Amino acid sequence: MGEKRPGTTIQLGVIRDGKTIGVPVTLEAMGGKNNEDESSSSEHGKPRWGLGLADLTPDVREQLQAPKQIQGAVVGNVQPGSPADNAGLRQGDVILEVNRHSVQSASDAAQALGKIEKGQDALVLVWSNGGSTFRVLHPSQG
């Protein structure tokens, strides 16, 4: 990757439930911004919820084997020890709702997460592996 230029898209091999899937990843310069890392709601330069989000493009939908009726934001990365990690969110999960309001894109989800008052939990509906579950993101302490 060190020889690739920012903006280049590569295929990242991910093993999920014993199956290998390819996830397209667009490289960025060190210190660059993720598609939507909810940085508008960050403290001291660290994203509040600890997750990076991306739009559910047709290519990503195919990679995840997500049905056409699934709309939302794809979890691109999860910071270890973050509220998202503690709630069990994983790369490739699709956030369908934030606090019972549906989201259609990464920017929708980032905006909804950013509107949650400091110290309040976030309830997210997540599609993963063919099923949907609610997860609660508890804000970081300190």
N, CA, C and O atoms as CSV, one atom per row, in Angstrom:
chain,resi,resn,atom,element,x,y,z
A,1,MET,N,N,0.814,-1.189,0.000
A,1,MET,CA,C,0.000,0.000,0.000
A,1,MET,C,C,0.858,1.253,0.000
A,1,MET,O,O,0.442,2.282,-0.532
A,2,GLY,N,N,2.044,1.185,0.585
A,2,GLY,CA,C,2.890,2.354,0.681
A,2,GLY,C,C,3.289,2.919,-0.671
A,2,GLY,O,O,3.668,4.086,-0.769
A,3,GLU,N,N,3.207,2.106,-1.708
A,3,GLU,CA,C,3.574,2.553,-3.046
A,3,GLU,C,C,2.375,3.058,-3.841
A,3,GLU,O,O,2.536,3.575,-4.946
A,4,LYS,N,N,1.181,2.914,-3.289
A,4,LYS,CA,C,-0.035,3.369,-3.964
A,4,LYS,C,C,-0.293,4.830,-3.627
A,4,LYS,O,O,0.098,5.307,-2.562
A,5,ARG,N,N,-0.951,5.533,-4.534
A,5,ARG,CA,C,-1.258,6.942,-4.335
A,5,ARG,C,C,-2.620,7.098,-3.654
A,5,ARG,O,O,-3.516,6.278,-3.849
A,6,PRO,N,N,-2.769,8.172,-2.843
A,6,PRO,CA,C,-4.090,8.442,-2.262
A,6,PRO,C,C,-5.138,8.560,-3.372
A,6,PRO,O,O,-4.879,9.121,-4.436
A,7,GLY,N,N,-6.312,8.023,-3.098
A,7,GLY,CA,C,-7.382,8.024,-4.087
A,7,GLY,C,C,-7.483,6.715,-4.851
A,7,GLY,O,O,-8.488,6.462,-5.515
A,8,THR,N,N,-6.440,5.870,-4.763
A,8,THR,CA,C,-6.451,4.565,-5.418
A,8,THR,C,C,-7.363,3.622,-4.647
A,8,THR,O,O,-7.325,3.588,-3.417
A,9,THR,N,N,-8.183,2.853,-5.364
A,9,THR,CA,C,-9.049,1.876,-4.726
A,9,THR,C,C,-8.413,0.495,-4.859
A,9,THR,O,O,-8.022,0.084,-5.952
A,10,ILE,N,N,-8.312,-0.217,-3.733
A,10,ILE,CA,C,-7.765,-1.566,-3.724
A,10,ILE,C,C,-8.819,-2.511,-3.166
A,10,ILE,O,O,-9.779,-2.065,-2.538
A,11,GLN,N,N,-8.654,-3.796,-3.385
A,11,GLN,CA,C,-9.551,-4.806,-2.821
A,11,GLN,C,C,-8.897,-5.367,-1.566
A,11,GLN,O,O,-7.781,-5.885,-1.609
A,12,LEU,N,N,-9.611,-5.255,-0.445
A,12,LEU,CA,C,-9.132,-5.777,0.820
A,12,LEU,C,C,-9.856,-7.087,1.072
A,12,LEU,O,O,-11.087,-7.123,1.074
A,13,GLY,N,N,-9.113,-8.163,1.284
A,13,GLY,CA,C,-9.717,-9.458,1.571
A,13,GLY,C,C,-10.099,-9.546,3.038
A,13,GLY,O,O,-9.264,-9.323,3.915
A,14,VAL,N,N,-11.363,-9.873,3.312
A,14,VAL,CA,C,-11.863,-9.973,4.670
A,14,VAL,C,C,-12.503,-11.337,4.841
A,14,VAL,O,O,-13.271,-11.781,3.987
A,15,ILE,N,N,-12.188,-12.002,5.945
A,15,ILE,CA,C,-12.822,-13.285,6.241
A,15,ILE,C,C,-13.940,-13.023,7.234
A,15,ILE,O,O,-13.718,-12.487,8.319
A,16,ARG,N,N,-15.147,-13.412,6.840
A,16,ARG,CA,C,-16.319,-13.191,7.684
A,16,ARG,C,C,-17.147,-14.468,7.659
A,16,ARG,O,O,-17.567,-14.926,6.596
A,17,ASP,N,N,-17.379,-15.038,8.833
A,17,ASP,CA,C,-18.125,-16.292,8.957
A,17,ASP,C,C,-17.554,-17.381,8.066
A,17,ASP,O,O,-18.294,-18.142,7.443
A,18,GLY,N,N,-16.228,-17.449,8.014
A,18,GLY,CA,C,-15.558,-18.487,7.251
A,18,GLY,C,C,-15.499,-18.252,5.755
A,18,GLY,O,O,-14.909,-19.059,5.036
A,19,LYS,N,N,-16.093,-17.172,5.261
A,19,LYS,CA,C,-16.082,-16.849,3.835
A,19,LYS,C,C,-15.175,-15.653,3.603
A,19,LYS,O,O,-15.159,-14.715,4.400
A,20,THR,N,N,-14.430,-15.686,2.523
A,20,THR,CA,C,-13.595,-14.554,2.160
A,20,THR,C,C,-14.372,-13.666,1.202
A,20,THR,O,O,-14.888,-14.122,0.182
A,21,ILE,N,N,-14.443,-12.383,1.553
A,21,ILE,CA,C,-15.073,-11.418,0.664
A,21,ILE,C,C,-14.075,-10.313,0.387
A,21,ILE,O,O,-13.202,-10.036,1.209
A,22,GLY,N,N,-14.199,-9.689,-0.759
A,22,GLY,CA,C,-13.355,-8.558,-1.108
A,22,GLY,C,C,-14.106,-7.275,-0.833
A,22,GLY,O,O,-15.249,-7.119,-1.262
A,23,VAL,N,N,-13.476,-6.354,-0.121
A,23,VAL,CA,C,-14.092,-5.076,0.190
A,23,VAL,C,C,-13.261,-3.987,-0.478
A,23,VAL,O,O,-12.064,-3.876,-0.216
A,24,PRO,N,N,-13.884,-3.178,-1.342
A,24,PRO,CA,C,-13.121,-2.098,-1.966
A,24,PRO,C,C,-12.782,-1.019,-0.939
A,24,PRO,O,O,-13.647,-0.568,-0.187
A,25,VAL,N,N,-11.511,-0.612,-0.919
A,25,VAL,CA,C,-11.049,0.405,0.014
A,25,VAL,C,C,-10.327,1.476,-0.779
A,25,VAL,O,O,-9.431,1.174,-1.567
A,26,THR,N,N,-10.717,2.738,-0.570
A,26,THR,CA,C,-10.042,3.854,-1.227
A,26,THR,C,C,-8.996,4.402,-0.269
A,26,THR,O,O,-9.311,4.795,0.854
A,27,LEU,N,N,-7.754,4.424,-0.722
A,27,LEU,CA,C,-6.652,4.872,0.114
A,27,LEU,C,C,-6.661,6.386,0.258
A,27,LEU,O,O,-7.064,7.115,-0.648
A,28,GLU,N,N,-6.207,6.837,1.422
A,28,GLU,CA,C,-6.120,8.267,1.697
A,28,GLU,C,C,-4.743,8.577,2.239
A,28,GLU,O,O,-4.038,7.688,2.717
A,29,ALA,N,N,-4.363,9.836,2.163
A,29,ALA,CA,C,-3.096,10.273,2.732
A,29,ALA,C,C,-3.163,10.145,4.243
A,29,ALA,O,O,-4.242,10.249,4.827
A,30,MET,N,N,-2.015,9.918,4.886
A,30,MET,CA,C,-1.978,9.861,6.348
A,30,MET,C,C,-2.596,11.127,6.905
A,30,MET,O,O,-2.297,12.231,6.450
A,31,GLY,N,N,-3.456,10.960,7.887
A,31,GLY,CA,C,-4.117,12.112,8.471
A,31,GLY,C,C,-5.314,12.573,7.661
A,31,GLY,O,O,-5.966,13.552,8.023
A,32,GLY,N,N,-5.617,11.863,6.545
A,32,GLY,CA,C,-6.770,12.215,5.719
A,32,GLY,C,C,-8.060,11.873,6.421
A,32,GLY,O,O,-8.060,11.198,7.450
A,33,LYS,N,N,-9.153,12.338,5.868
A,33,LYS,CA,C,-10.471,12.146,6.468
A,33,LYS,C,C,-11.151,10.942,5.848
A,33,LYS,O,O,-11.098,10.772,4.630
A,34,ASN,N,N,-11.788,10.103,6.650
A,34,ASN,CA,C,-12.611,9.014,6.138
A,34,ASN,C,C,-13.806,9.619,5.427
A,34,ASN,O,O,-14.061,10.816,5.555
A,35,ASN,N,N,-14.553,8.796,4.666
A,35,ASN,CA,C,-15.755,9.313,4.003
A,35,ASN,C,C,-16.575,10.125,4.982
A,35,ASN,O,O,-16.825,11.307,4.745
A,36,GLU,N,N,-16.991,9.530,6.054
A,36,GLU,CA,C,-17.732,10.215,7.112
A,36,GLU,C,C,-17.282,9.562,8.416
A,36,GLU,O,O,-17.694,8.444,8.724
A,37,ASP,N,N,-16.445,10.248,9.178
A,37,ASP,CA,C,-15.999,9.648,10.432
A,37,ASP,C,C,-16.612,10.351,11.622
A,37,ASP,O,O,-16.046,10.368,12.715
A,38,GLU,N,N,-17.780,10.930,11.396
A,38,GLU,CA,C,-18.511,11.683,12.386
A,38,GLU,C,C,-17.587,12.595,13.160
A,38,GLU,O,O,-17.765,12.790,14.363
A,39,SER,N,N,-16.574,13.170,12.461
A,39,SER,CA,C,-15.591,14.026,13.118
A,39,SER,C,C,-16.182,15.352,13.565
A,39,SER,O,O,-15.591,16.045,14.393
A,40,SER,N,N,-17.346,15.715,13.026
A,40,SER,CA,C,-17.979,16.949,13.485
A,40,SER,C,C,-18.394,16.819,14.947
A,40,SER,O,O,-18.615,17.820,15.628
A,41,SER,N,N,-18.500,15.578,15.423
A,41,SER,CA,C,-18.900,15.358,16.809
A,41,SER,C,C,-17.742,14.752,17.592
A,41,SER,O,O,-17.945,13.903,18.460
A,42,SER,N,N,-16.528,15.192,17.280
A,42,SER,CA,C,-15.373,14.614,17.954
A,42,SER,C,C,-14.896,15.519,19.080
A,42,SER,O,O,-15.202,16.711,19.124
A,43,GLU,N,N,-14.151,14.929,19.969
A,43,GLU,CA,C,-13.538,15.670,21.056
A,43,GLU,C,C,-12.052,15.379,21.017
A,43,GLU,O,O,-11.640,14.223,20.918
A,44,HIS,N,N,-11.254,16.418,21.093
A,44,HIS,CA,C,-9.799,16.286,21.098
A,44,HIS,C,C,-9.295,15.495,19.894
A,44,HIS,O,O,-8.326,14.745,20.012
A,45,GLY,N,N,-9.938,15.654,18.742
A,45,GLY,CA,C,-9.490,15.019,17.507
A,45,GLY,C,C,-9.872,13.561,17.362
A,45,GLY,O,O,-9.521,12.942,16.358
A,46,LYS,N,N,-10.579,12.986,18.327
A,46,LYS,CA,C,-10.970,11.576,18.244
A,46,LYS,C,C,-12.461,11.496,17.954
A,46,LYS,O,O,-13.251,12.147,18.638
A,47,PRO,N,N,-12.869,10.711,16.952
A,47,PRO,CA,C,-14.294,10.575,16.678
A,47,PRO,C,C,-15.036,10.076,17.922
A,47,PRO,O,O,-14.567,9.187,18.632
A,48,ARG,N,N,-16.183,10.662,18.157
A,48,ARG,CA,C,-16.962,10.386,19.363
A,48,ARG,C,C,-17.380,8.925,19.506
A,48,ARG,O,O,-17.273,8.348,20.588
A,49,TRP,N,N,-17.854,8.328,18.413
A,49,TRP,CA,C,-18.377,6.957,18.484
A,49,TRP,C,C,-17.369,5.920,18.033
A,49,TRP,O,O,-17.574,4.730,18.272
A,50,GLY,N,N,-16.280,6.333,17.384
A,50,GLY,CA,C,-15.216,5.411,17.007
A,50,GLY,C,C,-15.492,4.572,15.773
A,50,GLY,O,O,-15.074,3.416,15.704
A,51,LEU,N,N,-16.194,5.140,14.795
A,51,LEU,CA,C,-16.423,4.377,13.577
A,51,LEU,C,C,-16.335,5.281,12.356
A,51,LEU,O,O,-16.661,6.467,12.406
A,52,GLY,N,N,-15.887,4.687,11.266
A,52,GLY,CA,C,-15.864,5.353,9.976
A,52,GLY,C,C,-16.987,4.781,9.130
A,52,GLY,O,O,-17.254,3.580,9.174
A,53,LEU,N,N,-17.647,5.638,8.361
A,53,LEU,CA,C,-18.804,5.222,7.581
A,53,LEU,C,C,-18.587,5.472,6.101
A,53,LEU,O,O,-17.859,6.387,5.715
A,54,ALA,N,N,-19.220,4.656,5.280
A,54,ALA,CA,C,-19.172,4.816,3.831
A,54,ALA,C,C,-20.559,4.562,3.268
A,54,ALA,O,O,-21.395,3.928,3.911
A,55,ASP,N,N,-20.798,5.066,2.055
A,55,ASP,CA,C,-22.074,4.826,1.394
A,55,ASP,C,C,-22.153,3.385,0.901
A,55,ASP,O,O,-21.136,2.764,0.591
A,56,LEU,N,N,-23.363,2.873,0.835
A,56,LEU,CA,C,-23.618,1.517,0.340
A,56,LEU,C,C,-23.748,1.583,-1.175
A,56,LEU,O,O,-24.848,1.702,-1.714
A,57,THR,N,N,-22.595,1.505,-1.859
A,57,THR,CA,C,-22.567,1.565,-3.316
A,57,THR,C,C,-22.978,0.211,-3.892
A,57,THR,O,O,-22.995,-0.785,-3.168
A,58,PRO,N,N,-23.311,0.159,-5.184
A,58,PRO,CA,C,-23.655,-1.141,-5.786
A,58,PRO,C,C,-22.541,-2.187,-5.630
A,58,PRO,O,O,-22.828,-3.361,-5.396
A,59,ASP,N,N,-21.272,-1.768,-5.758
A,59,ASP,CA,C,-20.162,-2.712,-5.594
A,59,ASP,C,C,-20.088,-3.253,-4.173
A,59,ASP,O,O,-19.909,-4.453,-3.967
A,60,VAL,N,N,-20.225,-2.367,-3.200
A,60,VAL,CA,C,-20.171,-2.788,-1.802
A,60,VAL,C,C,-21.377,-3.668,-1.479
A,60,VAL,O,O,-21.246,-4.667,-0.771
A,61,ARG,N,N,-22.553,-3.298,-1.997
A,61,ARG,CA,C,-23.759,-4.104,-1.791
A,61,ARG,C,C,-23.532,-5.535,-2.281
A,61,ARG,O,O,-23.901,-6.499,-1.610
A,62,GLU,N,N,-22.922,-5.657,-3.457
A,62,GLU,CA,C,-22.645,-6.982,-4.012
A,62,GLU,C,C,-21.656,-7.747,-3.137
A,62,GLU,O,O,-21.842,-8.936,-2.879
A,63,GLN,N,N,-20.602,-7.064,-2.682
A,63,GLN,CA,C,-19.601,-7.712,-1.833
A,63,GLN,C,C,-20.221,-8.224,-0.533
A,63,GLN,O,O,-19.888,-9.314,-0.068
A,64,LEU,N,N,-21.115,-7.439,0.046
A,64,LEU,CA,C,-21.747,-7.804,1.315
A,64,LEU,C,C,-22.938,-8.730,1.133
A,64,LEU,O,O,-23.482,-9.251,2.106
A,65,GLN,N,N,-23.346,-8.936,-0.127
A,65,GLN,CA,C,-24.526,-9.729,-0.458
A,65,GLN,C,C,-25.764,-9.173,0.251
A,65,GLN,O,O,-26.582,-9.916,0.793
A,66,ALA,N,N,-25.872,-7.834,0.229
A,66,ALA,CA,C,-26.991,-7.151,0.862
A,66,ALA,C,C,-28.142,-7.038,-0.126
A,66,ALA,O,O,-27.924,-6.654,-1.275
A,67,PRO,N,N,-29.358,-7.364,0.291
A,67,PRO,CA,C,-30.517,-7.230,-0.588
A,67,PRO,C,C,-30.737,-5.774,-0.998
A,67,PRO,O,O,-30.280,-4.851,-0.324
A,68,LYS,N,N,-31.442,-5.584,-2.110
A,68,LYS,CA,C,-31.679,-4.238,-2.635
A,68,LYS,C,C,-32.472,-3.360,-1.683
A,68,LYS,O,O,-32.304,-2.141,-1.697
A,69,GLN,N,N,-33.337,-3.950,-0.850
A,69,GLN,CA,C,-34.143,-3.133,0.054
A,69,GLN,C,C,-33.330,-2.584,1.227
A,69,GLN,O,O,-33.817,-1.709,1.944
A,70,ILE,N,N,-32.128,-3.064,1.440
A,70,ILE,CA,C,-31.272,-2.561,2.516
A,70,ILE,C,C,-30.685,-1.217,2.101
A,70,ILE,O,O,-30.007,-1.115,1.079
A,71,GLN,N,N,-30.949,-0.189,2.900
A,71,GLN,CA,C,-30.424,1.164,2.671
A,71,GLN,C,C,-29.770,1.630,3.959
A,71,GLN,O,O,-30.297,1.405,5.048
A,72,GLY,N,N,-28.623,2.279,3.834
A,72,GLY,CA,C,-27.982,2.790,5.039
A,72,GLY,C,C,-26.531,3.132,4.814
A,72,GLY,O,O,-26.108,3.402,3.690
A,73,ALA,N,N,-25.766,3.120,5.898
A,73,ALA,CA,C,-24.347,3.467,5.881
A,73,ALA,C,C,-23.526,2.237,6.259
A,73,ALA,O,O,-23.826,1.557,7.240
A,74,VAL,N,N,-22.500,1.965,5.480
A,74,VAL,CA,C,-21.629,0.819,5.739
A,74,VAL,C,C,-20.560,1.220,6.746
A,74,VAL,O,O,-19.949,2.282,6.630
A,75,VAL,N,N,-20.344,0.368,7.722
A,75,VAL,CA,C,-19.263,0.588,8.682
A,75,VAL,C,C,-17.954,0.233,7.973
A,75,VAL,O,O,-17.728,-0.916,7.593
A,76,GLY,N,N,-17.102,1.240,7.804
A,76,GLY,CA,C,-15.828,1.040,7.123
A,76,GLY,C,C,-14.723,0.624,8.067
A,76,GLY,O,O,-13.882,-0.205,7.719
A,77,ASN,N,N,-14.719,1.193,9.257
A,77,ASN,CA,C,-13.725,0.810,10.256
A,77,ASN,C,C,-14.271,1.103,11.643
A,77,ASN,O,O,-15.160,1.936,11.818
A,78,VAL,N,N,-13.719,0.402,12.622
A,78,VAL,CA,C,-14.139,0.561,14.014
A,78,VAL,C,C,-12.876,0.673,14.856
A,78,VAL,O,O,-11.994,-0.181,14.776
A,79,GLN,N,N,-12.791,1.721,15.658
A,79,GLN,CA,C,-11.635,1.891,16.533
A,79,GLN,C,C,-11.737,0.932,17.709
A,79,GLN,O,O,-12.771,0.880,18.376
A,80,PRO,N,N,-10.670,0.168,17.974
A,80,PRO,CA,C,-10.686,-0.735,19.128
A,80,PRO,C,C,-10.961,0.026,20.428
A,80,PRO,O,O,-10.395,1.094,20.663
A,81,GLY,N,N,-11.833,-0.535,21.265
A,81,GLY,CA,C,-12.153,0.065,22.548
A,81,GLY,C,C,-13.138,1.221,22.492
A,81,GLY,O,O,-13.452,1.820,23.521
A,82,SER,N,N,-13.629,1.541,21.299
A,82,SER,CA,C,-14.563,2.656,21.131
A,82,SER,C,C,-15.985,2.213,21.467
A,82,SER,O,O,-16.243,1.019,21.619
A,83,PRO,N,N,-16.926,3.184,21.584
A,83,PRO,CA,C,-18.323,2.803,21.791
A,83,PRO,C,C,-18.847,1.861,20.691
A,83,PRO,O,O,-19.606,0.936,20.982
A,84,ALA,N,N,-18.447,2.091,19.441
A,84,ALA,CA,C,-18.882,1.216,18.345
A,84,ALA,C,C,-18.336,-0.197,18.521
A,84,ALA,O,O,-19.055,-1.173,18.307
A,85,ASP,N,N,-17.061,-0.309,18.912
A,85,ASP,CA,C,-16.444,-1.613,19.148
A,85,ASP,C,C,-17.134,-2.318,20.305
A,85,ASP,O,O,-17.444,-3.506,20.216
A,86,ASN,N,N,-17.376,-1.593,21.387
A,86,ASN,CA,C,-18.028,-2.181,22.559
A,86,ASN,C,C,-19.448,-2.649,22.252
A,86,ASN,O,O,-19.940,-3.580,22.889
A,87,ALA,N,N,-20.114,-2.013,21.279
A,87,ALA,CA,C,-21.467,-2.416,20.890
A,87,ALA,C,C,-21.454,-3.588,19.906
A,87,ALA,O,O,-22.509,-4.108,19.545
A,88,GLY,N,N,-20.263,-4.003,19.475
A,88,GLY,CA,C,-20.161,-5.148,18.577
A,88,GLY,C,C,-20.253,-4.808,17.107
A,88,GLY,O,O,-20.425,-5.706,16.282
A,89,LEU,N,N,-20.143,-3.526,16.749
A,89,LEU,CA,C,-20.157,-3.163,15.330
A,89,LEU,C,C,-18.860,-3.636,14.676
A,89,LEU,O,O,-17.790,-3.592,15.283
A,90,ARG,N,N,-18.977,-4.086,13.439
A,90,ARG,CA,C,-17.830,-4.606,12.704
A,90,ARG,C,C,-17.823,-4.031,11.300
A,90,ARG,O,O,-18.852,-3.597,10.783
A,91,GLN,N,N,-16.652,-4.037,10.698
A,91,GLN,CA,C,-16.520,-3.586,9.312
A,91,GLN,C,C,-17.459,-4.411,8.441
A,91,GLN,O,O,-17.511,-5.635,8.556
A,92,GLY,N,N,-18.200,-3.730,7.569
A,92,GLY,CA,C,-19.143,-4.411,6.686
A,92,GLY,C,C,-20.571,-4.427,7.201
A,92,GLY,O,O,-21.493,-4.746,6.450
A,93,ASP,N,N,-20.773,-4.083,8.485
A,93,ASP,CA,C,-22.140,-3.942,8.992
A,93,ASP,C,C,-22.782,-2.743,8.304
A,93,ASP,O,O,-22.083,-1.826,7.872
A,94,VAL,N,N,-24.105,-2.747,8.202
A,94,VAL,CA,C,-24.820,-1.628,7.589
A,94,VAL,C,C,-25.749,-1.020,8.634
A,94,VAL,O,O,-26.636,-1.693,9.159
A,95,ILE,N,N,-25.535,0.269,8.932
A,95,ILE,CA,C,-26.408,0.979,9.871
A,95,ILE,C,C,-27.644,1.431,9.100
A,95,ILE,O,O,-27.548,2.201,8.144
A,96,LEU,N,N,-28.814,0.937,9.535
A,96,LEU,CA,C,-30.087,1.244,8.884
A,96,LEU,C,C,-30.811,2.408,9.555
A,96,LEU,O,O,-31.477,3.204,8.893
A,97,GLU,N,N,-30.672,2.496,10.893
A,97,GLU,CA,C,-31.368,3.526,11.664
A,97,GLU,C,C,-30.471,4.021,12.788
A,97,GLU,O,O,-29.633,3.286,13.309
A,98,VAL,N,N,-30.668,5.287,13.150
A,98,VAL,CA,C,-30.054,5.868,14.340
A,98,VAL,C,C,-31.196,6.452,15.163
A,98,VAL,O,O,-31.933,7.319,14.695
A,99,ASN,N,N,-31.332,5.964,16.401
A,99,ASN,CA,C,-32.419,6.390,17.292
A,99,ASN,C,C,-33.783,6.335,16.601
A,99,ASN,O,O,-34.579,7.271,16.673
A,100,ARG,N,N,-34.022,5.215,15.937
A,100,ARG,CA,C,-35.290,4.892,15.274
A,100,ARG,C,C,-35.641,5.785,14.092
A,100,ARG,O,O,-36.799,5.850,13.682
A,101,HIS,N,N,-34.637,6.477,13.543
A,101,HIS,CA,C,-34.813,7.259,12.320
A,101,HIS,C,C,-33.944,6.622,11.240
A,101,HIS,O,O,-32.735,6.478,11.423
A,102,SER,N,N,-34.554,6.237,10.112
A,102,SER,CA,C,-33.796,5.565,9.068
A,102,SER,C,C,-32.770,6.516,8.453
A,102,SER,O,O,-32.981,7.726,8.372
A,103,VAL,N,N,-31.653,5.926,8.024
A,103,VAL,CA,C,-30.592,6.672,7.354
A,103,VAL,C,C,-30.384,6.059,5.977
A,103,VAL,O,O,-30.502,4.846,5.802
A,104,GLN,N,N,-30.077,6.899,5.013
A,104,GLN,CA,C,-29.921,6.442,3.633
A,104,GLN,C,C,-28.476,6.443,3.163
A,104,GLN,O,O,-28.157,5.843,2.137
A,105,SER,N,N,-27.591,7.118,3.910
A,105,SER,CA,C,-26.209,7.268,3.456
A,105,SER,C,C,-25.289,7.472,4.654
A,105,SER,O,O,-25.737,7.602,5.794
A,106,ALA,N,N,-23.986,7.498,4.363
A,106,ALA,CA,C,-22.996,7.747,5.404
A,106,ALA,C,C,-23.184,9.128,6.012
A,106,ALA,O,O,-23.062,9.295,7.225
A,107,SER,N,N,-23.482,10.118,5.177
A,107,SER,CA,C,-23.653,11.470,5.715
A,107,SER,C,C,-24.902,11.553,6.592
A,107,SER,O,O,-24.893,12.256,7.603
A,108,ASP,N,N,-25.986,10.843,6.221
A,108,ASP,CA,C,-27.188,10.795,7.066
A,108,ASP,C,C,-26.850,10.226,8.447
A,108,ASP,O,O,-27.226,10.788,9.476
A,109,ALA,N,N,-26.134,9.100,8.446
A,109,ALA,CA,C,-25.800,8.437,9.710
A,109,ALA,C,C,-24.871,9.303,10.548
A,109,ALA,O,O,-25.069,9.428,11.757
A,110,ALA,N,N,-23.859,9.905,9.924
A,110,ALA,CA,C,-22.917,10.761,10.655
A,110,ALA,C,C,-23.645,11.962,11.247
A,110,ALA,O,O,-23.379,12.361,12.381
A,111,GLN,N,N,-24.559,12.532,10.476
A,111,GLN,CA,C,-25.323,13.690,10.953
A,111,GLN,C,C,-26.209,13.283,12.134
A,111,GLN,O,O,-26.281,14.000,13.132
A,112,ALA,N,N,-26.882,12.138,12.022
A,112,ALA,CA,C,-27.758,11.672,13.099
A,112,ALA,C,C,-26.952,11.372,14.368
A,112,ALA,O,O,-27.380,11.715,15.470
A,113,LEU,N,N,-25.800,10.741,14.216
A,113,LEU,CA,C,-24.958,10.447,15.373
A,113,LEU,C,C,-24.417,11.739,15.990
A,113,LEU,O,O,-24.268,11.839,17.208
A,114,GLY,N,N,-24.126,12.718,15.142
A,114,GLY,CA,C,-23.613,13.994,15.622
A,114,GLY,C,C,-24.632,14.805,16.397
A,114,GLY,O,O,-24.259,15.659,17.201
A,115,LYS,N,N,-25.916,14.554,16.168
A,115,LYS,CA,C,-26.987,15.303,16.853
A,115,LYS,C,C,-27.299,14.763,18.245
A,115,LYS,O,O,-28.023,15.399,19.012
A,116,ILE,N,N,-26.756,13.593,18.572
A,116,ILE,CA,C,-27.043,13.003,19.878
A,116,ILE,C,C,-26.285,13.792,20.940
A,116,ILE,O,O,-25.081,14.026,20.827
A,117,GLU,N,N,-27.018,14.194,21.967
A,117,GLU,CA,C,-26.424,15.015,23.016
A,117,GLU,C,C,-25.296,14.275,23.720
A,117,GLU,O,O,-25.330,13.056,23.890
A,118,LYS,N,N,-24.297,15.052,24.123
A,118,LYS,CA,C,-23.146,14.504,24.837
A,118,LYS,C,C,-23.620,13.748,26.076
A,118,LYS,O,O,-24.441,14.250,26.843
A,119,GLY,N,N,-23.099,12.548,26.263
A,119,GLY,CA,C,-23.474,11.725,27.404
A,119,GLY,C,C,-24.656,10.818,27.165
A,119,GLY,O,O,-24.947,9.959,27.998
A,120,GLN,N,N,-25.358,10.985,26.031
A,120,GLN,CA,C,-26.529,10.156,25.717
A,120,GLN,C,C,-26.127,8.945,24.878
A,120,GLN,O,O,-25.184,9.015,24.090
A,121,ASP,N,N,-26.844,7.842,25.049
A,121,ASP,CA,C,-26.615,6.644,24.239
A,121,ASP,C,C,-27.196,6.832,22.844
A,121,ASP,O,O,-28.073,7.668,22.627
A,122,ALA,N,N,-26.689,6.036,21.902
A,122,ALA,CA,C,-27.244,6.003,20.552
A,122,ALA,C,C,-27.764,4.592,20.292
A,122,ALA,O,O,-27.052,3.612,20.516
A,123,LEU,N,N,-28.988,4.492,19.825
A,123,LEU,CA,C,-29.579,3.214,19.456
A,123,LEU,C,C,-29.469,3.091,17.940
A,123,LEU,O,O,-30.005,3.923,17.208
A,124,VAL,N,N,-28.777,2.056,17.470
A,124,VAL,CA,C,-28.628,1.874,16.028
A,124,VAL,C,C,-29.180,0.508,15.627
A,124,VAL,O,O,-28.986,-0.487,16.324
A,125,LEU,N,N,-29.871,0.484,14.490
A,125,LEU,CA,C,-30.339,-0.760,13.903
A,125,LEU,C,C,-29.315,-1.132,12.848
A,125,LEU,O,O,-29.023,-0.348,11.945
A,126,VAL,N,N,-28.771,-2.343,12.970
A,126,VAL,CA,C,-27.667,-2.780,12.120
A,126,VAL,C,C,-28.054,-4.042,11.358
A,126,VAL,O,O,-28.566,-5.000,11.936
A,127,TRP,N,N,-27.797,-4.026,10.039
A,127,TRP,CA,C,-27.965,-5.232,9.230
A,127,TRP,C,C,-26.594,-5.879,9.097
A,127,TRP,O,O,-25.612,-5.215,8.762
A,128,SER,N,N,-26.537,-7.177,9.361
A,128,SER,CA,C,-25.279,-7.915,9.262
A,128,SER,C,C,-25.588,-9.387,9.027
A,128,SER,O,O,-26.432,-9.968,9.709
A,129,ASN,N,N,-24.913,-9.979,8.076
A,129,ASN,CA,C,-25.066,-11.416,7.807
A,129,ASN,C,C,-26.510,-11.843,7.587
A,129,ASN,O,O,-26.917,-12.920,8.022
A,130,GLY,N,N,-27.282,-10.999,6.910
A,130,GLY,CA,C,-28.641,-11.376,6.555
A,130,GLY,C,C,-29.689,-11.087,7.604
A,130,GLY,O,O,-30.862,-11.395,7.392
A,131,GLY,N,N,-29.306,-10.500,8.738
A,131,GLY,CA,C,-30.281,-10.194,9.775
A,131,GLY,C,C,-30.031,-8.824,10.374
A,131,GLY,O,O,-28.948,-8.255,10.237
A,132,SER,N,N,-31.056,-8.303,11.043
A,132,SER,CA,C,-30.953,-6.980,11.652
A,132,SER,C,C,-31.077,-7.087,13.164
A,132,SER,O,O,-31.896,-7.848,13.679
A,133,THR,N,N,-30.246,-6.310,13.876
A,133,THR,CA,C,-30.287,-6.265,15.331
A,133,THR,C,C,-30.089,-4.821,15.791
A,133,THR,O,O,-29.449,-4.021,15.109
A,134,PHE,N,N,-30.643,-4.509,16.946
A,134,PHE,CA,C,-30.399,-3.203,17.553
A,134,PHE,C,C,-29.130,-3.293,18.387
A,134,PHE,O,O,-28.873,-4.302,19.044
A,135,ARG,N,N,-28.344,-2.229,18.350
A,135,ARG,CA,C,-27.139,-2.125,19.176
A,135,ARG,C,C,-27.180,-0.768,19.877
A,135,ARG,O,O,-27.703,0.204,19.333
A,136,VAL,N,N,-26.629,-0.713,21.075
A,136,VAL,CA,C,-26.575,0.545,21.821
A,136,VAL,C,C,-25.122,0.985,21.927
A,136,VAL,O,O,-24.261,0.245,22.402
A,137,LEU,N,N,-24.873,2.218,21.466
A,137,LEU,CA,C,-23.549,2.808,21.592
A,137,LEU,C,C,-23.560,3.665,22.856
A,137,LEU,O,O,-24.282,4.659,22.938
A,138,HIS,N,N,-22.762,3.274,23.826
A,138,HIS,CA,C,-22.652,4.036,25.066
A,138,HIS,C,C,-21.489,5.016,24.899
A,138,HIS,O,O,-20.405,4.613,24.475
A,139,PRO,N,N,-21.696,6.295,25.225
A,139,PRO,CA,C,-20.627,7.268,25.028
A,139,PRO,C,C,-19.408,6.943,25.878
A,139,PRO,O,O,-19.531,6.381,26.966
A,140,SER,N,N,-18.238,7.296,25.376
A,140,SER,CA,C,-17.003,7.101,26.123
A,140,SER,C,C,-17.015,7.962,27.369
A,140,SER,O,O,-17.567,9.063,27.384
A,141,GLN,N,N,-16.408,7.448,28.392
A,141,GLN,CA,C,-16.282,8.220,29.632
A,141,GLN,C,C,-15.001,9.016,29.578
A,141,GLN,O,O,-13.965,8.486,29.176
A,142,GLY,N,N,-15.043,10.269,29.969
A,142,GLY,CA,C,-13.838,11.096,30.019
A,142,GLY,C,C,-13.605,11.737,28.755
A,142,GLY,O,O,-12.631,12.476,28.608
